[in-house]
């Protein structure tokens, strides 16, 4: 059975539901992508989540939630004395803001055992990670993580990278730029958002973003650009695809994550570039029209 492995950090999510009341869930960018990929992929594909969690009740609950949603947990490593991170979402006019608590998050130790990580990721047909996966790691662990990805890619495992730039998680802009380009160099597919690329690299347009990541070694790039058309390139084809109009934006949480999961689900089962972009855009439009990260 072919396997998609998404790797990174899943957290406890507190989503505002009104009058100071919050609903608890479990989410995180690459886990969200795994969840949406599970919806998009047929039953003859497995989806697993690779991360580190604690040895405590909330970690148990997170693992049980993943399994209940059809996302495999064999790639979770337990770490004594650690737990899982937590974030709280507040929204205003459909735009989100976050507060984070991740000081004791086990996921920050994801690359501390590279042999374990290499063994886990090497079992996949495809591995998906993000800029947040990189950002939560210490610099030496970040380098080990990319080395592992380089190794498994050399063994024939496909690799995709959602840039998900979160400046507050990084040491500085120079380190962030270097990490983004290094990650693209070990990836077959890069999924950036133009507003983040413009702010970080000064890209003039989506075509400049495509060209830069292609120069790093990526074989395919899809640039999301808010309400403007997306630009996709896979080496032999360049396509521009309009986004799906949304009557009312409720919550933009997981807009890009859902796009990534749906896009991977389509591409891994043979869809062409334009078709996969259109399917993913439709899922993303549905997600931003409802509250929370995981929209059924």
C-alpha positions as protocol buffer text, in pm:
chain_id: "A"
residue {
  index: 1
  type: UNK
  ca { x: 0 y: 0 z: 0 }
}
residue {
  index: 2
  type: UNK
  ca { x: 154 y: 337 z: -98 }
}
residue {
  index: 3
  type: UNK
  ca { x: 189 y: 579 z: 190 }
}
residue {
  index: 4
  type: UNK
  ca { x: 182 y: 958 z: 225 }
}
residue {
  index: 5
  type: UNK
  ca { x: 369 y: 1069 z: 536 }
}
residue {
  index: 6
  type: UNK
  ca { x: 318 y: 1424 z: 660 }
}
residue {
  index: 7
  type: UNK
  ca { x: 578 y: 1538 z: 913 }
}
residue {
  index: 8
  type: UNK
  ca { x: 578 y: 1825 z: 1159 }
}
residue {
  index: 9
  type: UNK
  ca { x: 387 y: 1940 z: 1465 }
}
residue {
  index: 10
  type: UNK
  ca { x: 25 y: 1880 z: 1561 }
}
residue {
  index: 11
  type: UNK
  ca { x: -103 y: 2096 z: 1847 }
}
residue {
  index: 12
  type: UNK
  ca { x: -403 y: 2139 z: 2070 }
}
residue {
  index: 13
  type: UNK
  ca { x: -623 y: 2398 z: 1900 }
}
residue {
  index: 14
  type: UNK
  ca { x: -856 y: 2632 z: 2086 }
}
residue {
  index: 15
  type: UNK
  ca { x: -1092 y: 2793 z: 1833 }
}
residue {
  index: 16
  type: UNK
  ca { x: -1318 y: 3081 z: 1937 }
}
residue {
  index: 17
  type: UNK
  ca { x: -1687 y: 3000 z: 1900 }
}
residue {
  index: 18
  type: UNK
  ca { x: -1827 y: 3319 z: 2053 }
}
residue {
  index: 19
  type: UNK
  ca { x: -1869 y: 3503 z: 2386 }
}
residue {
  index: 20
  type: UNK
  ca { x: -1525 y: 3403 z: 2508 }
}
residue {
  index: 21
  type: UNK
  ca { x: -1598 y: 3033 z: 2456 }
}
residue {
  index: 22
  type: UNK
  ca { x: -1344 y: 2811 z: 2281 }
}
residue {
  index: 23
  type: UNK
  ca { x: -1370 y: 2464 z: 2128 }
}
residue {
  index: 24
  type: UNK
  ca { x: -1079 y: 2225 z: 2172 }
}
residue {
  index: 25
  type: UNK
  ca { x: -947 y: 2038 z: 1874 }
}
residue {
  index: 26
  type: UNK
  ca { x: -618 y: 1910 z: 1735 }
}
residue {
  index: 27
  type: UNK
  ca { x: -454 y: 2073 z: 1436 }
}
residue {
  index: 28
  type: UNK
  ca { x: -130 y: 2201 z: 1287 }
}
residue {
  index: 29
  type: UNK
  ca { x: -30 y: 2283 z: 932 }
}
residue {
  index: 30
  type: UNK
  ca { x: 109 y: 1950 z: 814 }
}
residue {
  index: 31
  type: UNK
  ca { x: -145 y: 1752 z: 1016 }
}
residue {
  index: 32
  type: UNK
  ca { x: -420 y: 1957 z: 851 }
}
residue {
  index: 33
  type: UNK
  ca { x: -269 y: 1867 z: 514 }
}
residue {
  index: 34
  type: UNK
  ca { x: -266 y: 1499 z: 615 }
}
residue {
  index: 35
  type: UNK
  ca { x: -632 y: 1521 z: 717 }
}
residue {
  index: 36
  type: UNK
  ca { x: -738 y: 1674 z: 386 }
}
residue {
  index: 37
  type: UNK
  ca { x: -518 y: 1434 z: 189 }
}
residue {
  index: 38
  type: UNK
  ca { x: -693 y: 1147 z: 368 }
}
residue {
  index: 39
  type: UNK
  ca { x: -1025 y: 1281 z: 237 }
}
residue {
  index: 40
  type: UNK
  ca { x: -884 y: 1312 z: -116 }
}
residue {
  index: 41
  type: UNK
  ca { x: -694 y: 984 z: -146 }
}
residue {
  index: 42
  type: UNK
  ca { x: -857 y: 648 z: -219 }
}
residue {
  index: 43
  type: UNK
  ca { x: -858 y: 367 z: 34 }
}
residue {
  index: 44
  type: UNK
  ca { x: -562 y: 193 z: -124 }
}
residue {
  index: 45
  type: UNK
  ca { x: -340 y: 478 z: 0 }
}
residue {
  index: 46
  type: UNK
  ca { x: -231 y: 510 z: 363 }
}
residue {
  index: 47
  type: UNK
  ca { x: -176 y: 848 z: 528 }
}
residue {
  index: 48
  type: UNK
  ca { x: 52 y: 870 z: 833 }
}
residue {
  index: 49
  type: UNK
  ca { x: 166 y: 1151 z: 1058 }
}
residue {
  index: 50
  type: UNK
  ca { x: 528 y: 1164 z: 1172 }
}
residue {
  index: 51
  type: UNK
  ca { x: 608 y: 1366 z: 1483 }
}
residue {
  index: 52
  type: UNK
  ca { x: 707 y: 1349 z: 1848 }
}
residue {
  index: 53
  type: UNK
  ca { x: 449 y: 1368 z: 2127 }
}
residue {
  index: 54
  type: UNK
  ca { x: 461 y: 1327 z: 2503 }
}
residue {
  index: 55
  type: UNK
  ca { x: 375 y: 1047 z: 2740 }
}
residue {
  index: 56
  type: UNK
  ca { x: 71 y: 1209 z: 2896 }
}
residue {
  index: 57
  type: UNK
  ca { x: -307 y: 1220 z: 2869 }
}
residue {
  index: 58
  type: UNK
  ca { x: -333 y: 1497 z: 2610 }
}
residue {
  index: 59
  type: UNK
  ca { x: -77 y: 1324 z: 2388 }
}
residue {
  index: 60
  type: UNK
  ca { x: -280 y: 1004 z: 2415 }
}
residue {
  index: 61
  type: UNK
  ca { x: -592 y: 1197 z: 2318 }
}
residue {
  index: 62
  type: UNK
  ca { x: -416 y: 1352 z: 2019 }
}
residue {
  index: 63
  type: UNK
  ca { x: -298 y: 1013 z: 1894 }
}
residue {
  index: 64
  type: UNK
  ca { x: -646 y: 867 z: 1939 }
}
residue {
  index: 65
  type: UNK
  ca { x: -796 y: 1160 z: 1746 }
}
residue {
  index: 66
  type: UNK
  ca { x: -554 y: 1107 z: 1456 }
}
residue {
  index: 67
  type: UNK
  ca { x: -631 y: 737 z: 1439 }
}
residue {
  index: 68
  type: UNK
  ca { x: -1003 y: 805 z: 1454 }
}
residue {
  index: 69
  type: UNK
  ca { x: -969 y: 1036 z: 1153 }
}
residue {
  index: 70
  type: UNK
  ca { x: -792 y: 771 z: 947 }
}
residue {
  index: 71
  type: UNK
  ca { x: -442 y: 913 z: 987 }
}
residue {
  index: 72
  type: UNK
  ca { x: -193 y: 649 z: 1097 }
}
residue {
  index: 73
  type: UNK
  ca { x: 8 y: 697 z: 1417 }
}
residue {
  index: 74
  type: UNK
  ca { x: 286 y: 440 z: 1378 }
}
residue {
  index: 75
  type: UNK
  ca { x: 526 y: 724 z: 1294 }
}
residue {
  index: 76
  type: UNK
  ca { x: 472 y: 905 z: 1627 }
}
residue {
  index: 77
  type: UNK
  ca { x: 766 y: 891 z: 1869 }
}
residue {
  index: 78
  type: UNK
  ca { x: 693 y: 931 z: 2242 }
}
residue {
  index: 79
  type: UNK
  ca { x: 924 y: 1153 z: 2448 }
}
residue {
  index: 80
  type: UNK
  ca { x: 926 y: 1136 z: 2829 }
}
residue {
  index: 81
  type: UNK
  ca { x: 898 y: 1468 z: 3008 }
}
residue {
  index: 82
  type: UNK
  ca { x: 746 y: 1647 z: 2708 }
}
residue {
  index: 83
  type: UNK
  ca { x: 393 y: 1718 z: 2593 }
}
residue {
  index: 84
  type: UNK
  ca { x: 222 y: 1877 z: 2290 }
}
residue {
  index: 85
  type: UNK
  ca { x: 197 y: 2245 z: 2205 }
}
residue {
  index: 86
  type: UNK
  ca { x: -120 y: 2455 z: 2221 }
}
residue {
  index: 87
  type: UNK
  ca { x: -246 y: 2748 z: 2016 }
}
residue {
  index: 88
  type: UNK
  ca { x: -551 y: 2970 z: 2037 }
}
residue {
  index: 89
  type: UNK
  ca { x: -723 y: 3126 z: 1735 }
}
residue {
  index: 90
  type: UNK
  ca { x: -901 y: 3459 z: 1742 }
}
residue {
  index: 91
  type: UNK
  ca { x: -1074 y: 3588 z: 1428 }
}
residue {
  index: 92
  type: UNK
  ca { x: -1192 y: 3930 z: 1319 }
}
residue {
  index: 93
  type: UNK
  ca { x: -1348 y: 3990 z: 979 }
}
residue {
  index: 94
  type: UNK
  ca { x: -1240 y: 3642 z: 870 }
}
residue {
  index: 95
  type: UNK
  ca { x: -874 y: 3711 z: 944 }
}
residue {
  index: 96
  type: UNK
  ca { x: -700 y: 3505 z: 1209 }
}
residue {
  index: 97
  type: UNK
  ca { x: -455 y: 3580 z: 1486 }
}
residue {
  index: 98
  type: UNK
  ca { x: -280 y: 3324 z: 1702 }
}
residue {
  index: 99
  type: UNK
  ca { x: -133 y: 3287 z: 2049 }
}
residue {
  index: 100
  type: UNK
  ca { x: 103 y: 2992 z: 2101 }
}
residue {
  index: 101
  type: UNK
  ca { x: 229 y: 2784 z: 2393 }
}
residue {
  index: 102
  type: UNK
  ca { x: 488 y: 2530 z: 2274 }
}
residue {
  index: 103
  type: UNK
  ca { x: 778 y: 2553 z: 2522 }
}
residue {
  index: 104
  type: UNK
  ca { x: 759 y: 2184 z: 2620 }
}
residue {
  index: 105
  type: UNK
  ca { x: 640 y: 2056 z: 2281 }
}
residue {
  index: 106
  type: UNK
  ca { x: 796 y: 1719 z: 2200 }
}
residue {
  index: 107
  type: UNK
  ca { x: 778 y: 1798 z: 1827 }
}
residue {
  index: 108
  type: UNK
  ca { x: 1076 y: 2032 z: 1868 }
}
residue {
  index: 109
  type: UNK
  ca { x: 1286 y: 1715 z: 1915 }
}
residue {
  index: 110
  type: UNK
  ca { x: 1169 y: 1567 z: 1585 }
}
residue {
  index: 111
  type: UNK
  ca { x: 1517 y: 1543 z: 1434 }
}
residue {
  index: 112
  type: UNK
  ca { x: 1709 y: 1452 z: 1750 }
}
residue {
  index: 113
  type: UNK
  ca { x: 1709 y: 1086 z: 1642 }
}
residue {
  index: 114
  type: UNK
  ca { x: 1790 y: 1098 z: 1270 }
}
residue {
  index: 115
  type: UNK
  ca { x: 1812 y: 720 z: 1237 }
}
residue {
  index: 116
  type: UNK
  ca { x: 1453 y: 686 z: 1364 }
}
residue {
  index: 117
  type: UNK
  ca { x: 1341 y: 968 z: 1138 }
}
residue {
  index: 118
  type: UNK
  ca { x: 1515 y: 822 z: 833 }
}
residue {
  index: 119
  type: UNK
  ca { x: 1357 y: 484 z: 897 }
}
residue {
  index: 120
  type: UNK
  ca { x: 1010 y: 635 z: 933 }
}
residue {
  index: 121
  type: UNK
  ca { x: 1021 y: 868 z: 633 }
}
residue {
  index: 122
  type: UNK
  ca { x: 1186 y: 608 z: 413 }
}
residue {
  index: 123
  type: UNK
  ca { x: 870 y: 398 z: 433 }
}
residue {
  index: 124
  type: UNK
  ca { x: 667 y: 655 z: 241 }
}
residue {
  index: 125
  type: UNK
  ca { x: 595 y: 688 z: -126 }
}
residue {
  index: 126
  type: UNK
  ca { x: 577 y: 1062 z: -57 }
}
residue {
  index: 127
  type: UNK
  ca { x: 675 y: 1288 z: 236 }
}
residue {
  index: 128
  type: UNK
  ca { x: 526 y: 1632 z: 300 }
}
residue {
  index: 129
  type: UNK
  ca { x: 671 y: 1897 z: 534 }
}
residue {
  index: 130
  type: UNK
  ca { x: 652 y: 2272 z: 583 }
}
residue {
  index: 131
  type: UNK
  ca { x: 836 y: 2586 z: 686 }
}
residue {
  index: 132
  type: UNK
  ca { x: 686 y: 2545 z: 1032 }
}
residue {
  index: 133
  type: UNK
  ca { x: 834 y: 2194 z: 1053 }
}
residue {
  index: 134
  type: UNK
  ca { x: 1173 y: 2357 z: 998 }
}
residue {
  index: 135
  type: UNK
  ca { x: 1113 y: 2663 z: 1214 }
}
residue {
  index: 136
  type: UNK
  ca { x: 1040 y: 2476 z: 1537 }
}
residue {
  index: 137
  type: UNK
  ca { x: 1374 y: 2291 z: 1513 }
}
residue {
  index: 138
  type: UNK
  ca { x: 1706 y: 2416 z: 1647 }
}
residue {
  index: 139
  type: UNK
  ca { x: 1954 y: 2506 z: 1368 }
}
residue {
  index: 140
  type: UNK
  ca { x: 2156 y: 2182 z: 1399 }
}
residue {
  index: 141
  type: UNK
  ca { x: 1837 y: 1974 z: 1408 }
}
residue {
  index: 142
  type: UNK
  ca { x: 1709 y: 2163 z: 1103 }
}
residue {
  index: 143
  type: UNK
  ca { x: 2022 y: 2062 z: 912 }
}
residue {
  index: 144
  type: UNK
  ca { x: 1981 y: 1698 z: 1020 }
}
residue {
  index: 145
  type: UNK
  ca { x: 1619 y: 1702 z: 911 }
}
residue {
  index: 146
  type: UNK
  ca { x: 1707 y: 1825 z: 561 }
}
residue {
  index: 147
  type: UNK
  ca { x: 1985 y: 1566 z: 538 }
}
residue {
  index: 148
  type: UNK
  ca { x: 1730 y: 1292 z: 614 }
}
residue {
  index: 149
  type: UNK
  ca { x: 1496 y: 1427 z: 345 }
}
residue {
  index: 150
  type: UNK
  ca { x: 1783 y: 1434 z: 97 }
}
residue {
  index: 151
  type: UNK
  ca { x: 1861 y: 1072 z: 179 }
}
residue {
  index: 152
  type: UNK
  ca { x: 1505 y: 941 z: 142 }
}
residue {
  index: 153
  type: UNK
  ca { x: 1451 y: 1142 z: -175 }
}
residue {
  index: 154
  type: UNK
  ca { x: 1763 y: 977 z: -314 }
}
residue {
  index: 155
  type: UNK
  ca { x: 1595 y: 643 z: -244 }
}
residue {
  index: 156
  type: UNK
  ca { x: 1297 y: 739 z: -460 }
}
residue {
  index: 157
  type: UNK
  ca { x: 1061 y: 893 z: -204 }
}
residue {
  index: 158
  type: UNK
  ca { x: 875 y: 1199 z: -337 }
}
residue {
  index: 159
  type: UNK
  ca { x: 905 y: 1514 z: -125 }
}
residue {
  index: 160
  type: UNK
  ca { x: 682 y: 1822 z: -107 }
}
residue {
  index: 161
  type: UNK
  ca { x: 736 y: 2146 z: 86 }
}
residue {
  index: 162
  type: UNK
  ca { x: 473 y: 2403 z: 186 }
}
residue {
  index: 163
  type: UNK
  ca { x: 677 y: 2714 z: 270 }
}
residue {
  index: 164
  type: UNK
  ca { x: 434 y: 2847 z: 536 }
}
residue {
  index: 165
  type: UNK
  ca { x: 656 y: 3138 z: 641 }
}
residue {
  index: 166
  type: UNK
  ca { x: 595 y: 3241 z: 1003 }
}
residue {
  index: 167
  type: UNK
  ca { x: 854 y: 3513 z: 1081 }
}
residue {
  index: 168
  type: UNK
  ca { x: 801 y: 3500 z: 1458 }
}
residue {
  index: 169
  type: UNK
  ca { x: 928 y: 3142 z: 1465 }
}
residue {
  index: 170
  type: UNK
  ca { x: 1259 y: 3223 z: 1294 }
}
residue {
  index: 171
  type: UNK
  ca { x: 1584 y: 3374 z: 1416 }
}
residue {
  index: 172
  type: UNK
  ca { x: 1591 y: 3638 z: 1142 }
}
residue {
  index: 173
  type: UNK
  ca { x: 1502 y: 3692 z: 776 }
}
residue {
  index: 174
  type: UNK
  ca { x: 1842 y: 3583 z: 645 }
}
residue {
  index: 175
  type: UNK
  ca { x: 1819 y: 3247 z: 821 }
}
residue {
  index: 176
  type: UNK
  ca { x: 1462 y: 3207 z: 696 }
}
residue {
  index: 177
  type: UNK
  ca { x: 1560 y: 3273 z: 334 }
}
residue {
  index: 178
  type: UNK
  ca { x: 1848 y: 3026 z: 352 }
}
residue {
  index: 179
  type: UNK
  ca { x: 1623 y: 2759 z: 502 }
}
residue {
  index: 180
  type: UNK
  ca { x: 1350 y: 2807 z: 241 }
}
residue {
  index: 181
  type: UNK
  ca { x: 1596 y: 2766 z: -44 }
}
residue {
  index: 182
  type: UNK
  ca { x: 1768 y: 2468 z: 118 }
}
residue {
  index: 183
  type: UNK
  ca { x: 1430 y: 2301 z: 169 }
}
residue {
  index: 184
  type: UNK
  ca { x: 1334 y: 2361 z: -195 }
}
residue {
  index: 185
  type: UNK
  ca { x: 1660 y: 2194 z: -292 }
}
residue {
  index: 186
  type: UNK
  ca { x: 1549 y: 1863 z: -137 }
}
residue {
  index: 187
  type: UNK
  ca { x: 1190 y: 1886 z: -267 }
}
residue {
  index: 188
  type: UNK
  ca { x: 1010 y: 1773 z: -579 }
}
residue {
  index: 189
  type: UNK
  ca { x: 721 y: 2014 z: -517 }
}
residue {
  index: 190
  type: UNK
  ca { x: 713 y: 2356 z: -348 }
}
residue {
  index: 191
  type: UNK
  ca { x: 386 y: 2525 z: -244 }
}
residue {
  index: 192
  type: UNK
  ca { x: 450 y: 2892 z: -158 }
}
residue {
  index: 193
  type: UNK
  ca { x: 210 y: 3182 z: -97 }
}
residue {
  index: 194
  type: UNK
  ca { x: 301 y: 3494 z: -292 }
}
residue {
  index: 195
  type: UNK
  ca { x: 237 y: 3747 z: -13 }
}
residue {
  index: 196
  type: UNK
  ca { x: 490 y: 3567 z: 208 }
}
residue {
  index: 197
  type: UNK
  ca { x: 744 y: 3534 z: -74 }
}
residue {
  index: 198
  type: UNK
  ca { x: 709 y: 3901 z: -165 }
}
residue {
  index: 199
  type: UNK
  ca { x: 771 y: 4005 z: 196 }
}
residue {
  index: 200
  type: UNK
  ca { x: 1063 y: 3767 z: 252 }
}
residue {
  index: 201
  type: UNK
  ca { x: 1241 y: 3769 z: -85 }
}
residue {
  index: 202
  type: UNK
  ca { x: 1104 y: 4080 z: -257 }
}
residue {
  index: 203
  type: UNK
  ca { x: 963 y: 3879 z: -548 }
}
residue {
  index: 204
  type: UNK
  ca { x: 801 y: 4100 z: -809 }
}
residue {
  index: 205
  type: UNK
  ca { x: 534 y: 3848 z: -908 }
}
residue {
  index: 206
  type: UNK
  ca { x: 442 y: 3480 z: -891 }
}
residue {
  index: 207
  type: UNK
  ca { x: 660 y: 3403 z: -1193 }
}
residue {
  index: 208
  type: UNK
  ca { x: 963 y: 3527 z: -998 }
}
residue {
  index: 209
  type: UNK
  ca { x: 873 y: 3295 z: -711 }
}
residue {
  index: 210
  type: UNK
  ca { x: 846 y: 3000 z: -949 }
}
residue {
  index: 211
  type: UNK
  ca { x: 1180 y: 3083 z: -1111 }
}
residue {
  index: 212
  type: UNK
  ca { x: 1362 y: 3113 z: -778 }
}
residue {
  index: 213
  type: UNK
  ca { x: 1242 y: 2781 z: -639 }
}
residue {
  index: 214
  type: UNK
  ca { x: 1301 y: 2610 z: -973 }
}
residue {
  index: 215
  type: UNK
  ca { x: 1659 y: 2738 z: -962 }
}
residue {
  index: 216
  type: UNK
  ca { x: 1699 y: 2572 z: -620 }
}
residue {
  index: 217
  type: UNK
  ca { x: 1609 y: 2235 z: -771 }
}
residue {
  index: 218
  type: UNK
  ca { x: 1232 y: 2200 z: -726 }
}
residue {
  index: 219
  type: UNK
  ca { x: 1067 y: 2014 z: -1013 }
}
residue {
  index: 220
  type: UNK
  ca { x: 722 y: 2164 z: -959 }
}
residue {
  index: 221
  type: UNK
  ca { x: 599 y: 2489 z: -798 }
}
residue {
  index: 222
  type: UNK
  ca { x: 245 y: 2611 z: -731 }
}
residue {
  index: 223
  type: UNK
  ca { x: 215 y: 2970 z: -608 }
}
residue {
  index: 224
  type: UNK
  ca { x: -103 y: 3067 z: -422 }
}
residue {
  index: 225
  type: UNK
  ca { x: -187 y: 3436 z: -436 }
}
residue {
  index: 226
  type: UNK
  ca { x: -494 y: 3514 z: -224 }
}
residue {
  index: 227
  type: UNK
  ca { x: -791 y: 3604 z: -443 }
}
residue {
  index: 228
  type: UNK
  ca { x: -568 y: 3643 z: -750 }
}
residue {
  index: 229
  type: UNK
  ca { x: -505 y: 3351 z: -990 }
}
residue {
  index: 230
  type: UNK
  ca { x: -260 y: 3079 z: -887 }
}
residue {
  index: 231
  type: UNK
  ca { x: 45 y: 3003 z: -1097 }
}
residue {
  index: 232
  type: UNK
  ca { x: 162 y: 2644 z: -1141 }
}
residue {
  index: 233
  type: UNK
  ca { x: 473 y: 2506 z: -1310 }
}
residue {
  index: 234
  type: UNK
  ca { x: 595 y: 2148 z: -1334 }
}
residue {
  index: 235
  type: UNK
  ca { x: 891 y: 2174 z: -1566 }
}
residue {
  index: 236
  type: UNK
  ca { x: 699 y: 2106 z: -1883 }
}
residue {
  index: 237
  type: UNK
  ca { x: 386 y: 2313 z: -1829 }
}
residue {
  index: 238
  type: UNK
  ca { x: 294 y: 2653 z: -1684 }
}
residue {
  index: 239
  type: UNK
  ca { x: -71 y: 2716 z: -1597 }
}
residue {
  index: 240
  type: UNK
  ca { x: -268 y: 2998 z: -1439 }
}
residue {
  index: 241
  type: UNK
  ca { x: -579 y: 2896 z: -1249 }
}
residue {
  index: 242
  type: UNK
  ca { x: -836 y: 3134 z: -1094 }
}
residue {
  index: 243
  type: UNK
  ca { x: -942 y: 3077 z: -735 }
}
residue {
  index: 244
  type: UNK
  ca { x: -1298 y: 2981 z: -645 }
}
residue {
  index: 245
  type: UNK
  ca { x: -1503 y: 3285 z: -534 }
}
residue {
  index: 246
  type: UNK
  ca { x: -1624 y: 3274 z: -172 }
}
residue {
  index: 247
  type: UNK
  ca { x: -1940 y: 3458 z: -71 }
}
residue {
  index: 248
  type: UNK
  ca { x: -1818 y: 3523 z: 284 }
}
residue {
  index: 249
  type: UNK
  ca { x: -1478 y: 3452 z: 434 }
}
residue {
  index: 250
  type: UNK
  ca { x: -1535 y: 3318 z: 785 }
}
residue {
  index: 251
  type: UNK
  ca { x: -1190 y: 3188 z: 885 }
}
residue {
  index: 252
  type: UNK
  ca { x: -875 y: 3157 z: 674 }
}
residue {
  index: 253
  type: UNK
  ca { x: -722 y: 2898 z: 908 }
}
residue {
  index: 254
  type: UNK
  ca { x: -592 y: 2598 z: 708 }
}
residue {
  index: 255
  type: UNK
  ca { x: -663 y: 2759 z: 369 }
}
residue {
  index: 256
  type: UNK
  ca { x: -316 y: 2665 z: 246 }
}
residue {
  index: 257
  type: UNK
  ca { x: -302 y: 2338 z: 439 }
}
residue {
  index: 258
  type: UNK
  ca { x: -626 y: 2214 z: 283 }
}
residue {
  index: 259
  type: UNK
  ca { x: -498 y: 2321 z: -57 }
}
residue {
  index: 260
  type: UNK
  ca { x: -180 y: 2120 z: -1 }
}
residue {
  index: 261
  type: UNK
  ca { x: -365 y: 1806 z: 113 }
}
residue {
  index: 262
  type: UNK
  ca { x: -615 y: 1816 z: -172 }
}
residue {
  index: 263
  type: UNK
  ca { x: -346 y: 1894 z: -428 }
}
residue {
  index: 264
  type: UNK
  ca { x: -130 y: 1604 z: -310 }
}
residue {
  index: 265
  type: UNK
  ca { x: -429 y: 1372 z: -312 }
}
residue {
  index: 266
  type: UNK
  ca { x: -495 y: 1462 z: -674 }
}
residue {
  index: 267
  type: UNK
  ca { x: -137 y: 1452 z: -799 }
}
residue {
  index: 268
  type: UNK
  ca { x: -47 y: 1128 z: -622 }
}
residue {
  index: 269
  type: UNK
  ca { x: -334 y: 956 z: -800 }
}
residue {
  index: 270
  type: UNK
  ca { x: -246 y: 1081 z: -1146 }
}
residue {
  index: 271
  type: UNK
  ca { x: -421 y: 1416 z: -1190 }
}
residue {
  index: 272
  type: UNK
  ca { x: -265 y: 1674 z: -1418 }
}
residue {
  index: 273
  type: UNK
  ca { x: -133 y: 2004 z: -1287 }
}
residue {
  index: 274
  type: UNK
  ca { x: -436 y: 2217 z: -1378 }
}
residue {
  index: 275
  type: UNK
  ca { x: -686 y: 1958 z: -1260 }
}
residue {
  index: 276
  type: UNK
  ca { x: -508 y: 1919 z: -926 }
}
residue {
  index: 277
  type: UNK
  ca { x: -494 y: 2297 z: -876 }
}
residue {
  index: 278
  type: UNK
  ca { x: -865 y: 2334 z: -952 }
}
residue {
  index: 279
  type: UNK
  ca { x: -961 y: 2054 z: -713 }
}
residue {
  index: 280
  type: UNK
  ca { x: -742 y: 2197 z: -438 }
}
residue {
  index: 281
  type: UNK
  ca { x: -880 y: 2549 z: -489 }
}
residue {
  index: 282
  type: UNK
  ca { x: -1235 y: 2418 z: -451 }
}
residue {
  index: 283
  type: UNK
  ca { x: -1149 y: 2251 z: -118 }
}
residue {
  index: 284
  type: UNK
  ca { x: -971 y: 2563 z: 9 }
}
residue {
  index: 285
  type: UNK
  ca { x: -1273 y: 2780 z: -80 }
}
residue {
  index: 286
  type: UNK
  ca { x: -1498 y: 2554 z: 126 }
}
residue {
  index: 287
  type: UNK
  ca { x: -1258 y: 2565 z: 420 }
}
residue {
  index: 288
  type: UNK
  ca { x: -1236 y: 2944 z: 448 }
}
residue {
  index: 289
  type: UNK
  ca { x: -1614 y: 2964 z: 448 }
}
residue {
  index: 290
  type: UNK
  ca { x: -1633 y: 2781 z: 782 }
}
residue {
  index: 291
  type: UNK
  ca { x: -1464 y: 2814 z: 1124 }
}
residue {
  index: 292
  type: UNK
  ca { x: -1167 y: 2606 z: 1235 }
}
residue {
  index: 293
  type: UNK
  ca { x: -891 y: 2417 z: 1061 }
}
residue {
  index: 294
  type: UNK
  ca { x: -1067 y: 2087 z: 981 }
}
residue {
  index: 295
  type: UNK
  ca { x: -1390 y: 2139 z: 787 }
}
residue {
  index: 296
  type: UNK
  ca { x: -1588 y: 1829 z: 703 }
}
